[in-house]
């Protein structure tokens, strides 16, 4: 019995965003010199691979360029703009109008924090990439502004401890999240944590107005400092949830 040379059948399997291709040898029928039972073109596999790569690339690109992620990118881009305005106003002795420009940019960035979650839920564009990038954008915005406000003397004295608490908590939580992610343990963001972020943004917004706001209303900076202490206390409370989850898995390990 002679088995003719059969061509390969290419089978693709998609798991997540990764494609795997397998070449299968079809069973040839028993005949002398007859054509194989599955007359596939050998070049079809190359076309199939190119098609899969094109589809996969389009899926990844469309996900990263979704509206919620674009809003998060805009929030990250606002960080150097706000820092530049504060630096120009204080270090380079610019006018107080730069404070108002920084406030407008900061408020616009804060609005995107609410809009990206809204559009992600409404349009069904929630993704692991967005959940990872969103808190990073918030931390970059708050941390950079706190450092600049401490540098220009808006945050000083005992109020520096509130800023230190917020920064240390964010670093600790980031480390715990990375550790728990390796253990495949997910700690969802609570509603209280979202209020914590909102309170931080409001406090920093008042403090960015600072000197310029005190010209209009002399209590702008004191209100900002009071809200900063409240957000620091709320930051400690919400950070305990992450620390408790990490401590439990550390002791089990």
Secondary structure as GFF3:
##gff-version 3
##sequence-region A 1 253
A	DSSP	beta_strand	8	15	.	.	.	ID=ss1
A	DSSP	beta_strand	18	25	.	.	.	ID=ss2
A	DSSP	alpha_helix	44	64	.	.	.	ID=ss3
A	DSSP	alpha_helix	67	90	.	.	.	ID=ss4
A	DSSP	alpha_helix	97	123	.	.	.	ID=ss5
A	DSSP	alpha_helix	128	151	.	.	.	ID=ss6
A	DSSP	alpha_helix	159	182	.	.	.	ID=ss7
A	DSSP	alpha_helix	191	216	.	.	.	ID=ss8
A	DSSP	alpha_helix	220	252	.	.	.	ID=ss9
###
